[in-house]
Amino acid sequence: MATPNKHTIHCSEESIQPILHWYFGHYSGDPICVYKNGKRMKLNDYGDILP
């Protein structure tokens, strides 16, 4: 059983959404966790952060 690689990207708040849209455009279906100020964000299927 393979263990997935974990990567961390530290970025500005303004760059979160463009990065997510790029990632979901290329790697949709891959598991991803997004944290903002230590809180895990909920995402829709397009990489948008949900309220």
Buried (B, 14 or more C-beta within 10 A) or exposed (E): EEEEEEEEEEEEEEEBEEBBEEBBEEEEEEEEEBEEEEEEBEBEEEBEEEE
